[in-house]
């Protein structure tokens, strides 16, 4: 019996290592390509290692005109989207889970349907919408970061609502009744009791919102047309795509720099993320 259990554990561990290797290999190759000399990349060196690592590709990326501004723009857009989408989703999840009202089921169906619509199908309508409201609403419209914030918030809210529903529903009704007996109103219960208990779910949803916004290229390319100072970090990689020959070292180095903030974010919240995803599945 122990032998069978040990064999199963070895198979499970082996499968896990294979999956981890398959996931990590593209990241390893990205870092390797960023560290390889430019001549080796242009020659098509296929070796999975380099004996002459160099930081020249990172220097070329950091010396791109406006790179710092691109980074600040990406951080600003991602921060605004995470805060507003998480707040709106949390309040909506509370309303849809803890209260009974007309059209409640219809709203839930609309939330699910909103996740099924391809982003590419909405790009052109959103372009015309932003062009129309640009002349009437300050800070929105084409060539403004507000358009990216608004669109990404709208796309992040449905998924966040669906994830947070499970956490809000998992809080026992007895806690709410006890809070009422202690004289706490609905707002006090939501802010001081419900929100701390659903913190793992809030962290999990905020990470998904951050990644979706941070890696966006389609909307940034569509809405920010001529305002160079309002472009985001993924657009900076376009400067390394040349008509005659691409600078793959610069592309990989820029990708590494774009990945680092996400990895750092994961390291800080990985424990809450694990419990958050578990709660979302349970809910």
Residue, then its C-alpha position, 0 to 999 in steps of 0.5 A: x500500500x505504501x509503495x502504491x502511495x509513493x508511486x502516485x506521489x512520484x508521478x504527481x510530483x513528476x507531472x508538477x515538475x513538467x508543468x512548472x518547467x513548461x511554464x517557466x521555460x518561456x520566461x527563462x528564454x526571455x531573460x536569456x535573450x535579453x542577456x545575450x549579445x546582439x550579435x548572437x541574436x542576429x546570428x540566430x544562436x540556438x544555445x540555451x545558455x550564454x557565456x558572454x552575458x551583457x546588459x546592453x539590451x537593458x541599456x537600450x531599453x532604458x535609454x528610449x526617449x520617454x521610457x520613464x513617462x511610459x512607466x509612470x503612465x502604466x502605473x497610474x492607469x493600473x492603480x486607478x483601474x485596480x482601486x475603482x474596479x475593486x471598489x465597484x465590484x465589491x459594492x456590487x457583490x454585496x448588493x447582489x448577494x446580501x440584498x433582495x431586489x427586482x432584476x437581481x437575476x437579470x443583473x447577474x446574467x448581464x454580468x456573465x454575458x459581459x465576460x463573454x463578449x470578445x474585446x476585439x469586437x468592442x474596440x471599434x465601437x469604443x473608439x467612436x464612443x471615446x472620440x464622441x465624448x472627448x469633446x464634452x468630458x474633460x480628461x476622456x476621449x482619444x489621446x487621454x489616459x482617462x479613456x484607458x482607465x474608464x475602459x479597463x475598469x468597465x472590463x474588470x468589474x464583471x469578472x471581479x463581481x463574479x469572483x467576489x460573490x463567493x466571498x461575500x456569500x461565505x460570510x455567515x448571516x449570524x455575523x450580520x445579525x450580531x452586528x445589528x444587535x451591537x448597533x452597527x448599521x449596514x455601512x459599518x457592517x460592510x466596512x468593518x466586518x465584511x470587507x476585512x473578511x473578504x480581503x483575500x478575494x479583494x486581493x485576488x480580483x485586484x491582481x487580475x485587474x492589474x495584470x489585464x491593465x498592465x499588459x494592455x496593448x490593444x486599447x493603448x494603441x487604439x485610443x492613444x494615437x498622437x499624444x506621445x506623453x500619454x502612451x503606456x509601457x507596452x507601446x515603448x516596445x514598438x520602437x524595437x520593431x524595425x522594418x528591416x530587422x527587429x531588435x529582439x534583445x531590446x524586445x526581450x529586455x523590455x518584456x523582462x522589465x515589464x514582467x518585474x512589477x507583476x512578479x514583485x506584486x505576486x511575491x507580496x500577496x501570494x498567500x492571500x492570492x492562494x486563499x482568495x482563489x480557493x474561496x472563489x472556487x468554493x463560492 
